[in-house]
Amino acid sequence: MKLSTICLSSCSGCHVTLLHLHDTFLNLLSSMQLVFSPLLMDIKEPQECDIAMVEGGIRNEEDIEKITTLRAKTITLIAMGTCAVYGGVAGLGNSFNHRELLQAIYPVQSEGKKPQLVSRVMPIDSAVVVDYYVPGCPPPPEVIETFMQSILKGESPKVNNLPVCAECPRVVKGEFSPEMKRTFESRINPEECLLQQGFVCMGSVTRAGCGGVCTAAGTPCIGCRGPSHRVILEATHGIYEDWVRRRCHYLGLSEKEVEHHLKNIKHNFYSFSLSMPFMRQRKTERVAEFLYRVNWDKEMLHGT
């Protein structure tokens, strides 16, 4: 079985996590032949392979060329990490016109050629067919290991349909705080639910699989594994909408009152999934409200 890996626009963190498997990765390679991996070996062109693991989203024309070339030579294509699956943190750049971004980064004309950015960051399934998705920023090493073991055995990898709350060791013990706080503004109770304490924790609307390590350590979930199964599949649910409903339920406040406290941090709810095309096509998602500078429909229509 032949394996390829590739980085598109990303930080290479998913590849680092792959290497963090240490001996386990070497054991996996005993059952596979690594034929293409620019980060790990000096081979310039994609090779024919059985499995390809792709890190990073699509930010420029070179990314599109890379992913389409690899897809044509691959039997099974895997989106590895949140950037490949949802667009990732780079998708926040979609709040700006890509020409503005270029001007900010390259304010002075140079003799060299500027990068040819596409109009917005996209997950890789916007360009090619993806067979499997492994979200996470980055995916935990044990998740990658379990996934690869299933693939090698010819089994379908297990899908985690639960939210992060199901893996979080914290519990709801009393009344919910009506205040919205940041972690440096208040002492954190080591046992109580962070949302209960008034912190913006997205565990209830984020897909599990991480083991709840951030919340266990006292850091609110920021949604790096992307939307929970329910948010993606059920048309009446959304990341922001579900979170607001949860606060309304526990505090007895109206949606308008809860949203008032969130007016300056709405974009935080889409830090890792802002570039997902289907988000802005659903009535429950209000992504367009968080994009102050871009007319999505106009850009899509004219391809600018």
N, C-alpha and C positions, 0 to 999 in steps of 0.2 A: 504494500500500500504506500503510495507516494503522497507526501505532505508538502504544502507550500504555506508560507505566511507572508503578509505584506502590511506595511503601514501606509495609510493615506494621510490626510491632514490630522495629526494627532500628536500626543506627547511621548509616544512609544511606551507608555506605562503598562499597557496590556502585555506587550512583549516581555517587559521586565518581570511581570507577574508570572508569565509562562516559564521564565528562567528560574523563578523562585521555587519552582517545583523540584529543582535540584536533581537528585538521583531519580526521582519519579519521572521527570522529563526524559532522562536518558533511557529509562526502562520503556517508556512509550516509544522512543525512537528505535528500540530493538524490534518493534513490530511494524515500524514504518521507515521509509527513506525520505529524509529531508532533501527536497530537490530545488527549492527556491525560497530564500529568506534574506532579503537585502541587509537586514539588521544583523544576521548571524553568519552569513556566508557570502563569498564574492562571486555571485552569479548574476549577470546583468539582466537577462531576459526571463520572463515567466516560462516555466516548463509545464508539460502535460502532467496532471496530477489527479489523484482521487479525492483529496481533501484540501481545501484552502481556507485558512483562517485570516480574516481581514480586520485590521484595526484602523480606526479613524473614519471620519465622515468625508463628504465631498465638499471641498471649498474652492477648487480651481479646476481648470480644464484638464490639467495633467492627471488629477485624481480620477476623472471620468475615463480617460484613456487607459489608465492602469487597471481599473476595476473591470472594464469591458474586455480588455485583453485577457485578464486572468480568468474571468467567467467563461470565456470561450474555451479555455484549456482545462477547466475544472469540472469534475462530476458533482461534488458536494461543496457548496460555498457556505461558510459560517461567518456571521457577523459577530466579531469578538469585541465586547466592550460597548459602553453606552454611546460613544461617538458614532460607531458603525451602526448601532441599532436605532438610536433616536436622533443623532446629530450632535448630542453632547453639549458641553459648555460653549464650544465654538458657535453653536446656534444662536447665542445671545447677540452675535454680530448681525443677526437678521433684523435687529431693531434699527439698523442703519442701512442706508443705501450703500452698495458695495463700492461705488465710486467715491463716496465720502470716506470710507475706510482706507482706500488706496491713497487718497489725498492726505489723510492724517498720518499714514505711515511713511509715504514718500512725498513730502511737501515740495521738494525741489526736483525738477526734472533732471534725470541723469542719462548718461549714454546707454546704460544697461536697459534691458527690456523689463517693464513692470510685470508682475505675475498676472496672468489672465484669470481673474476671479469669476466664478459663476455668480449669478445674481443673489443667491442665498445659499447658506450651508444646508446640505441635505443628508439624510441617512442613506446608506448604500443601496437600499432596496428601491430608492427613487430612480436608480439607473439600471440595476440588474436584478435578476431573481435571486433571492436568498433562501437557502434551505433550512438553516437553523440560526437561532439568535441566542447569544450568551451575554446578557446585560451586566453592567457593573462598571464602576469607575475607580479602579479596574475590577474585573471579576475576581473574587477570592480564588487563590490557587486551588483550594479543594473543590471549588465549583468547576473549574477548568478540568481538573483531573477526573472527576466523576463523569463529566460530559464526554471527555475523550475516551474513557474506558467503555462507556456505552456505545459510542460510535464504532470502536474497534471490535466489539462483540456483536455488532450488527443489530443492536437494540435501539429503540427510540429513547432518547434522553428524557428523563423525568421533568415535567413542567412544574414549577412552583407557582401555585395559584393564590398563595396567601399574601397578606400585607406584612410589612416589617413588624407591626405590632404583635403578630403571632409568635415572633422569635424574640421579642424584647422581654427582658426579665423584670422590667418595671411594672407596677400595678397602680390602678386607680384606687385611691384610699379615701378621698373626701371630696370637698367642694372644689370646683374649677376656679382658677383665678381669672377675674374679668380683665385684668391687665395683660398687655402684650409686652414681653420682656426679651432682652438679649441676655446671653449667658453671663456676660460680665457685669450685668446690672443687679444680679441677685444670687444669693447662695442657692445651690442646687441640692434638693433633697435626693440622696443617693438611691432611694427605693421607689419614689413616687413617679408616676407618668409625667413626662416632660410637658406634654400638652396641658395636663391638669395644672401644672405649675405656671402656665402662661407663656411658655416658649413655643416658637413656631416650629413644631416637629411634624414632619410629613410622613411619619411611619404608617399612618392609617391609609394613605393613598399611594404608597410606594411598594413595588414588588419585593417580596422577601427573597432570601437566599444568601444574605450577607451574615446571618446569625445575630443581627441586631447589635453588632459590636460598638457602633458609634453611640447609640442610646445608652447602652450598658455603661459606657465610659463617661456619660454625662454630656454628650454632644447631641443636640437634636438632629434627627434625620433630615437631610437636605434633598432627598429624592434621587440619588445618583443611579439607582437601579431602574429608574423610569416608572411609569404608571403601573398601578396594581392591575391584576387580571380583570377585576370588576370594572375599573375605569375604562379599560380598553374595549371590553366586550359589550358592556351595557350602555345603551344609548342615553339613558337617563342619568348617567354618572359622569363626573369629570374631576380632574385634580383639584382645581380651585373650588368648584361647587361642592364637592364632597367634604372638603376640609371645612368650609364655612358652615355647612349643615351640621357637622359634628360639634362645632363650637356653639351653634345655636341650640342644639339639643341639650348640651350640658349646662349652658348658662341661662337658658330661657330668654335669650335675646332675639331680636329680629335679624334677618340677614343684613338689612341696611345698617344696623348698629354694629354688627361684627365686621362688615366690610369697611366701615369707617376707620376702624383701627388698622386696617391693612392697606390703606390707600397708597402708602409710599413704598410698599414692599411686594406688590402683586407679582412683579416679574420673578421673584424668588421661587414661585411655585412652578416655573417652567425653565429653571436654570439648566436643566439637562435635556429638555424635550421641546424646546421652543421651535425647533425646525421640523417637527413632525407634521407632514402635510395634513393628516386626517384631523389633527387637533382643531384647526380653524374651520373645519367643515362640519363640525358637530355643534348643535345648538347649546349643549351643556357646557362646552368649552368657551372661554371668553378671551382667548389669546389675543384677538385683535385689539382689545381694550388696553393691552399691555405694550403694544407696539405703537409708539407715538410718532414715529418718523417715516414709516413705510406703508404705502398703499399696496397691500399684497396682491389684490385682484388686478390692479392696473399693471403691476410688474409682471405678473404671470401672463397677462394677455399679450403684452408687447415683448416679453422676453428680455427686458432690460435689466 
